[in-house]
């Protein structure tokens, strides 16, 4: 893995992005401490952002969490039995 470390107070956005194109990860430091990591985005990152901005999906997750806490439960053995485990 190829990486680079840049000082936030001494780098422009253009320089940061140029360095990011040439490295797998770029660490950005302030006052000698790493504060950010710049990594390439992939298709799954785009999907995650799309889902997080979907009110319908977020409502589904809240409902699913509520059902998991309050709904009926099965013992692990009840889940294993149909599969012969």
Residue pairs with C-beta under 8 A, 6 or more apart in sequence:
1 24
1 25
2 22
2 23
2 24
3 23
3 24
3 25
3 26
3 27
4 19
4 22
4 23
4 25
4 26
4 27
5 26
5 27
5 28
5 29
5 34
6 15
6 16
6 19
6 26
6 27
6 28
6 29
7 28
7 29
7 30
8 28
8 29
8 30
8 35
8 36
9 30
11 19
11 28
16 26
16 28
16 38
19 26
20 26
20 38
20 40
24 39
24 40
25 37
25 38
25 39
26 37
26 38
26 39
27 34
27 36
27 37
27 38
28 34
28 35
28 36
28 37
28 38
29 35
51 57
52 58
